[in-house]
Amino acid sequence: MRIARALPLVERIYANIRFAILRPKLLSVMDLLLPASGRILDVGCGFGLFAAYFGQTQPGRTILGVDPDARRVQMATKVSMTLGLHNQFVAGDIRNVTIDGKFEGAYVLDVMHHLPADDQWATLAQLRESLVPGGTLVIKDITTVPRFGLEFTRLLDRAMIGMDAPLHYRHHRAWGEMLVSLGFDVRMVRVPDVLPYPHVVIAATRR
Ligand SMILES: C[S@@+](CC[C@H](N)C(=O)[O-])C[C@H]1O[C@@H](n2cnc3c(N)ncnc32)[C@H](O)[C@@H]1O
């Protein structure tokens, strides 16, 4: 509630919907998988809702959010300041942004399927390089089964981003194989929802 209240009306409604979709169970799983302290990279941070959430659950985390949408980055900065957090945000595309230093952890929350299919492997490879050995990358995405859940999600994604923007979902095993081939140890869990979203959370630890 505090995070949503730090935003203007339209974004506040969006924030309330996002928190309703990503129920406490799902966020708790991610929270436990992420390191409790150190530098954490938030890939595709949007309005910084979850940087605010994960920054509040473990104040020892220093979160850096990246998103190509400069207006979202501006909002994320405002939310963080309003809540007295020290999260930082930069406007940029994760595929070519320059970020100094390594991270103890990173998360990609409903962002991987927004990258073109041909860029997904290279982006994960780049994220591996941004982690310290033993660092954990947490991916929350949508898997491709059951089909109805996938099409339900696709419809809502298309309503948000339009028909032309890239959208490429993968089965959770395909993400797992890709991550293992890149040198991660992988665990994953499907998180049920009352809505038909086929959520999956993947924890990939850099070997
Ligand atoms: C569905 S929103 C999720 C936002 C946020 N992670 C959340 O869960 O509220 C997808 C986000 O990914 C961002 N995004 C899309 N392509 C990106 C890229 N190449 N690099 C970084 N972020 C990207 C979009 O701007 C958008 O904010």
The ligand as an SDF file (V2000), in Angstrom:
LIG
                    3D

 27 29  0  0  0  0  0  0  0  0999 V2000
    5.6630   -6.1960  -17.7950 C   0  0  0  0  0  0  0  0  0  0  0  0
    6.7210   -4.8490  -17.4450 S   0  0  0  0  0  0  0  0  0  0  0  0
    7.4030   -5.3950  -15.8890 C   0  0  0  0  0  0  0  0  0  0  0  0
    7.9410   -4.2520  -15.0980 C   0  0  0  0  0  0  0  0  0  0  0  0
    8.4120   -4.6390  -13.7010 C   0  0  0  0  0  0  0  0  0  0  0  0
    9.4650   -5.6390  -13.7510 N   0  0  0  0  0  0  0  0  0  0  0  0
    7.2450   -5.1600  -12.9070 C   0  0  0  0  0  0  0  0  0  0  0  0
    7.1770   -6.3720  -12.6940 O   0  0  0  0  0  0  0  0  0  0  0  0
    6.3710   -4.3580  -12.5270 O   0  0  0  0  0  0  0  0  0  0  0  0
    8.0900   -5.1130  -18.5650 C   0  0  0  0  0  0  0  0  0  0  0  0
    9.1670   -4.0620  -18.4200 C   0  0  0  0  0  0  0  0  0  0  0  0
   10.3130   -4.4760  -19.1790 O   0  0  0  0  0  0  0  0  0  0  0  0
   10.8950   -3.3300  -19.7170 C   0  0  0  0  0  0  0  0  0  0  0  0
   11.7650   -3.7330  -20.8370 N   0  0  0  0  0  0  0  0  0  0  0  0
   11.3850   -4.1050  -22.0750 C   0  0  0  0  0  0  0  0  0  0  0  0
   12.4600   -4.3280  -22.8550 N   0  0  0  0  0  0  0  0  0  0  0  0
   13.5530   -4.1090  -22.0600 C   0  0  0  0  0  0  0  0  0  0  0  0
   14.9600   -4.1530  -22.2980 C   0  0  0  0  0  0  0  0  0  0  0  0
   15.4520   -4.4690  -23.4980 N   0  0  0  0  0  0  0  0  0  0  0  0
   15.7990   -3.8440  -21.2780 N   0  0  0  0  0  0  0  0  0  0  0  0
   15.3020   -3.5350  -20.0530 C   0  0  0  0  0  0  0  0  0  0  0  0
   13.9710   -3.4740  -19.7760 N   0  0  0  0  0  0  0  0  0  0  0  0
   13.1070   -3.7520  -20.7730 C   0  0  0  0  0  0  0  0  0  0  0  0
    9.7000   -2.4700  -20.1240 C   0  0  0  0  0  0  0  0  0  0  0  0
   10.0380   -1.1090  -20.3330 O   0  0  0  0  0  0  0  0  0  0  0  0
    8.7700   -2.6860  -18.9390 C   0  0  0  0  0  0  0  0  0  0  0  0
    8.9520   -1.7140  -17.9300 O   0  0  0  0  0  0  0  0  0  0  0  0
  1  2  1  0
  2  3  1  0
  2 10  1  0
  3  4  1  0
  4  5  1  0
  5  6  1  0
  5  7  1  0
  7  8  2  0
  7  9  1  0
 10 11  1  0
 11 12  1  0
 11 26  1  0
 12 13  1  0
 13 14  1  0
 13 24  1  0
 14 15  1  0
 14 23  1  0
 15 16  2  0
 16 17  1  0
 17 18  1  0
 17 23  2  0
 18 19  1  0
 18 20  2  0
 20 21  1  0
 21 22  2  0
 22 23  1  0
 24 25  1  0
 24 26  1  0
 26 27  1  0
M  CHG  2   2   1   9  -1
M  END
$$$$
